C-alpha cells in the first residue's frame, strides 16, 4: 500500500483545463436572457438591469462576429488575385 501512495504522490498532477468562453457561448447567453424576459422571469424593477446586460452581450457578440467576417474576407482577398 505504501508503494501505491508514494507512486501517486510522485505522479504529476493533471491541471484542470483553463475556463474558456466562446462567442457562441455568449450568443447563447443573450438568447437565454431574451427567452427569460419573454417568459416573465424577471421583475419589472430588474428589467432595466437585465436589458443593459443583454445589450452589452449582444453588442459584443455582433462586434466579434463582424470582426471575424472582416478577417476572413481579408484572408480570402489576396488568394483570389
FIPAGU-787540 format. One record per residue (C-alpha): residue in one letter; x, y, z. Coordinates in steps of 0.5 Angstrom, whole numbers, plus 500, padded with zeros to 3 digits. Layout:
BEGIN
<site><code>A</code><px>X</px><py>Y</py><pz>Z</pz></site>
...
END
This chain:
BEGIN
<site><code>X</code><px>500</px><py>500</py><pz>500</pz></site>
<site><code>X</code><px>506</px><py>505</py><pz>502</pz></site>
<site><code>X</code><px>508</px><py>504</py><pz>495</pz></site>
<site><code>X</code><px>502</px><py>506</py><pz>491</pz></site>
<site><code>X</code><px>501</px><py>512</py><pz>496</pz></site>
<site><code>X</code><px>508</px><py>514</py><pz>494</pz></site>
<site><code>X</code><px>507</px><py>513</py><pz>487</pz></site>
<site><code>X</code><px>501</px><py>517</py><pz>486</pz></site>
<site><code>X</code><px>505</px><py>523</py><pz>490</pz></site>
<site><code>X</code><px>511</px><py>522</py><pz>485</pz></site>
<site><code>X</code><px>506</px><py>523</py><pz>479</pz></site>
<site><code>X</code><px>505</px><py>530</py><pz>476</pz></site>
<site><code>X</code><px>498</px><py>532</py><pz>478</pz></site>
<site><code>X</code><px>494</px><py>534</py><pz>472</pz></site>
<site><code>X</code><px>492</px><py>541</py><pz>472</pz></site>
<site><code>X</code><px>485</px><py>543</py><pz>470</pz></site>
<site><code>X</code><px>484</px><py>546</py><pz>463</pz></site>
<site><code>X</code><px>483</px><py>554</py><pz>464</pz></site>
<site><code>X</code><px>476</px><py>556</py><pz>464</pz></site>
<site><code>X</code><px>474</px><py>559</py><pz>457</pz></site>
<site><code>X</code><px>468</px><py>562</py><pz>454</pz></site>
<site><code>X</code><px>467</px><py>563</py><pz>446</pz></site>
<site><code>X</code><px>463</px><py>568</py><pz>442</pz></site>
<site><code>X</code><px>458</px><py>562</py><pz>441</pz></site>
<site><code>X</code><px>457</px><py>561</py><pz>449</pz></site>
<site><code>X</code><px>456</px><py>569</py><pz>449</pz></site>
<site><code>X</code><px>451</px><py>569</py><pz>444</pz></site>
<site><code>X</code><px>447</px><py>563</py><pz>448</pz></site>
<site><code>X</code><px>447</px><py>567</py><pz>454</pz></site>
<site><code>X</code><px>444</px><py>573</py><pz>450</pz></site>
<site><code>X</code><px>439</px><py>568</py><pz>447</pz></site>
<site><code>X</code><px>437</px><py>565</py><pz>455</pz></site>
<site><code>X</code><px>437</px><py>573</py><pz>457</pz></site>
<site><code>X</code><px>432</px><py>574</py><pz>452</pz></site>
<site><code>X</code><px>428</px><py>568</py><pz>453</pz></site>
<site><code>X</code><px>427</px><py>569</py><pz>460</pz></site>
<site><code>X</code><px>425</px><py>576</py><pz>459</pz></site>
<site><code>X</code><px>420</px><py>574</py><pz>455</pz></site>
<site><code>X</code><px>417</px><py>569</py><pz>460</pz></site>
<site><code>X</code><px>417</px><py>574</py><pz>465</pz></site>
<site><code>X</code><px>423</px><py>571</py><pz>469</pz></site>
<site><code>X</code><px>425</px><py>578</py><pz>472</pz></site>
<site><code>X</code><px>421</px><py>583</py><pz>476</pz></site>
<site><code>X</code><px>420</px><py>590</py><pz>473</pz></site>
<site><code>X</code><px>425</px><py>593</py><pz>477</pz></site>
<site><code>X</code><px>430</px><py>588</py><pz>475</pz></site>
<site><code>X</code><px>428</px><py>589</py><pz>467</pz></site>
<site><code>X</code><px>433</px><py>595</py><pz>466</pz></site>
<site><code>X</code><px>439</px><py>592</py><pz>469</pz></site>
<site><code>X</code><px>438</px><py>585</py><pz>465</pz></site>
<site><code>X</code><px>436</px><py>590</py><pz>459</pz></site>
<site><code>X</code><px>443</px><py>593</py><pz>460</pz></site>
<site><code>X</code><px>447</px><py>587</py><pz>461</pz></site>
<site><code>X</code><px>443</px><py>584</py><pz>454</pz></site>
<site><code>X</code><px>445</px><py>590</py><pz>450</pz></site>
<site><code>X</code><px>452</px><py>589</py><pz>452</pz></site>
<site><code>X</code><px>453</px><py>582</py><pz>451</pz></site>
<site><code>X</code><px>449</px><py>582</py><pz>444</pz></site>
<site><code>X</code><px>453</px><py>588</py><pz>442</pz></site>
<site><code>X</code><px>460</px><py>585</py><pz>444</pz></site>
<site><code>X</code><px>458</px><py>578</py><pz>440</pz></site>
<site><code>X</code><px>456</px><py>582</py><pz>434</pz></site>
<site><code>X</code><px>462</px><py>586</py><pz>434</pz></site>
<site><code>X</code><px>467</px><py>580</py><pz>435</pz></site>
<site><code>X</code><px>463</px><py>576</py><pz>429</pz></site>
<site><code>X</code><px>464</px><py>582</py><pz>425</pz></site>
<site><code>X</code><px>471</px><py>583</py><pz>426</pz></site>
<site><code>X</code><px>471</px><py>575</py><pz>424</pz></site>
<site><code>X</code><px>468</px><py>576</py><pz>418</pz></site>
<site><code>X</code><px>472</px><py>582</py><pz>416</pz></site>
<site><code>X</code><px>479</px><py>578</py><pz>418</pz></site>
<site><code>X</code><px>476</px><py>572</py><pz>414</pz></site>
<site><code>X</code><px>475</px><py>577</py><pz>408</pz></site>
<site><code>X</code><px>482</px><py>580</py><pz>408</pz></site>
<site><code>X</code><px>485</px><py>573</py><pz>408</pz></site>
<site><code>X</code><px>481</px><py>571</py><pz>402</pz></site>
<site><code>X</code><px>482</px><py>577</py><pz>398</pz></site>
<site><code>X</code><px>490</px><py>576</py><pz>397</pz></site>
<site><code>X</code><px>488</px><py>569</py><pz>395</pz></site>
<site><code>X</code><px>483</px><py>571</py><pz>390</pz></site>
<site><code>X</code><px>488</px><py>576</py><pz>386</pz></site>
END
